[in-house]
């Protein structure tokens, strides 16, 4: 599927704000954590977030919340809701639901796409305060992308092992609803990715008085930081560098 957002046939990521990303791979479109644009407090109503348009092949949600699981706002062929308390998704295809666990593998044009979820908590009290959260792990023909959702704690060794090797890691950094910057840094050290993309932070279109943080405190803890001037990033596994890179992406605007 051609799109002006994607400048190359590589695996491409588009950031829509909050924790929402679209990934294009082998002609398929995958969306993680779609939100309801109307639940946010904006500095101006003409700068609202927007969702991916047109047909989506796969949509994932890390947990139930209007800013993470708004499947109604997109046109998705199939949705996968992470249970959070166990390594399973609730899959919905045209109104029919079923629970699926383990590693799910699909092939697109001789390229493999696999995914699984790792249970975690939205807080550091075993979910007693904010409930559960499903970490989303996706493997695009060897390029490993991990979306932490609203994780609220450092990871156990079992979680690290279940996630496995990571190339690209999306980390929530708002320091209010999820983890603080120091916890985020520790998770990065635990998973040792090649690229880290901050998410779930206060962007410039949101009301300044909101209590959560922007990305600056988190990125200040790392040496190699790039501010990407676009909402789209294309990644080729063969081009990944050995050193960690923190990439701050612009959010997509209509």
SVG drawing of the C-alpha trace seen along z (x, -y; Angstrom):
<svg xmlns="http://www.w3.org/2000/svg" viewBox="-20 -27 48 47">
<polyline fill="none" stroke="black" stroke-width="0.4" points="0.0,0.0 1.6,-3.3 1.5,-6.3 3.3,-9.6 4.1,-8.9 6.5,-6.1 9.5,-7.2 11.0,-3.7 10.0,0.0 11.7,0.5 9.8,1.1 8.4,-2.3 7.0,-3.8 4.6,-6.8 4.0,-8.5 0.6,-9.9 1.1,-11.2 0.4,-9.7 1.4,-6.0 -0.1,-5.5 2.2,-4.3 1.5,-3.0 3.9,-0.5 4.0,0.5 5.6,3.8 5.4,5.8 2.4,3.8 0.5,4.2 -0.5,1.5 -0.3,2.2 -1.5,-0.2 -0.7,-0.1 -2.7,-1.9 -5.2,-4.0 -6.7,-6.8 -9.9,-8.9 -8.7,-12.3 -11.4,-14.0 -10.1,-12.8 -7.1,-15.1 -6.8,-18.7 -5.4,-20.8 -3.8,-24.2 -5.9,-24.9 -8.7,-22.9 -7.1,-23.3 -4.1,-21.3 -5.8,-18.1 -4.3,-14.7 -5.5,-12.5 -5.7,-8.8 -4.5,-6.8 -7.0,-6.8 -8.2,-4.2 -7.9,-0.4 -5.7,1.0 -4.7,4.6 -3.8,5.2 -4.6,3.1 -3.2,3.7 -4.1,2.3 -1.8,2.7 -4.7,2.1 -8.2,0.8 -8.3,-3.0 -9.8,-5.6 -6.3,-6.8 -5.0,-3.3 -7.8,-1.0 -10.1,-3.2 -10.6,-0.6 -13.8,-2.4 -11.8,-5.3 -10.0,-3.2 -11.0,-0.9 -9.2,2.3 -9.7,5.8 -8.6,7.4 -7.9,6.2 -5.8,7.7 -6.4,6.6 -3.6,7.6 -5.1,9.3 -2.2,7.9 -2.6,10.5 -1.5,13.4 0.4,13.8 -2.8,13.7 -4.7,11.4 -8.4,11.2 -8.6,11.2 -11.6,9.8 -12.2,10.4 -15.5,9.1 -17.2,9.4 -15.9,12.8 -13.7,13.0 -11.2,15.6 -8.3,15.7 -4.9,16.4 -1.7,17.0 2.0,17.6 3.7,16.4 1.4,15.7 3.2,16.0 1.9,14.8 3.7,14.5 3.4,11.6 5.0,12.0 7.6,14.4 8.4,12.1 7.5,13.2 5.5,11.2 5.2,12.5 3.9,11.1 3.2,11.9 2.4,10.1 4.2,10.1 2.1,9.4 3.0,6.4 1.5,3.8 0.4,0.2 2.0,-0.6 4.7,0.6 2.2,2.2 1.5,5.3 -1.5,3.6 -3.3,2.7 -3.5,-1.0 -3.9,-1.1 -4.3,2.5 -2.5,4.6 -0.7,3.7 0.3,5.9 3.7,5.3 3.5,5.8 6.3,7.6 6.5,7.6 9.0,9.2 9.1,7.9 11.2,10.5 14.0,10.2 13.5,6.5 12.2,6.6 9.9,3.8 8.7,3.6 5.9,1.3 5.8,1.0 2.4,-0.5 1.8,-2.0 4.3,0.1 4.7,-1.2 7.8,0.6 11.2,2.1 11.0,5.5 11.6,8.9 14.2,11.3 11.3,13.4 9.8,10.5 13.1,9.6 13.5,13.2 10.0,13.4 10.5,10.2 13.9,11.3 16.3,9.3 15.1,5.8 16.0,3.5 13.4,0.7 11.8,-0.1 8.9,-2.5 9.1,-3.8 6.5,-5.9 8.2,-8.8 5.5,-11.1 6.6,-10.6 3.0,-10.9 0.7,-8.2 3.5,-5.7 7.2,-5.5 9.7,-8.2 12.8,-9.0 15.1,-7.0 12.9,-3.9 12.7,-4.3 16.5,-4.4 16.7,-1.2 14.3,0.6 16.4,-0.6 19.5,0.9 17.5,4.1 16.5,4.6 19.5,3.1 17.8,2.0 19.5,0.3 16.8,-2.5 14.6,-4.0 11.6,-6.1 10.0,-8.1 6.2,-8.2 3.3,-9.1 4.7,-12.5 3.4,-16.1 3.6,-17.3 3.5,-21.0 -0.2,-20.8 -1.4,-19.9 -2.4,-22.2 0.7,-23.5 -1.0,-23.1 -1.4,-19.3 0.5,-17.5 2.7,-15.1 6.1,-15.7 7.5,-16.2 10.3,-13.9 13.2,-16.2 14.0,-14.7 14.1,-11.2 16.3,-12.0 18.7,-14.0 19.9,-10.7 21.4,-9.5 24.3,-10.7 23.1,-10.0 19.8,-11.8 18.3,-12.8 15.3,-15.0 13.7,-13.6 12.0,-16.4 9.3,-14.1 6.6,-11.9 7.9,-8.9 11.0,-6.9 12.1,-4.1 14.3,-1.3 16.4,1.4 17.8,3.9 21.1,4.2 21.6,0.4 21.2,0.5 24.3,-0.8 25.9,0.8 25.5,-2.2 22.1,-3.1 20.2,-6.0 17.3,-7.9 15.1,-9.3 12.4,-11.9 9.8,-11.8 7.3,-14.5 3.7,-13.5 1.6,-13.3 -0.5,-16.3 -3.2,-16.3"/>
</svg>
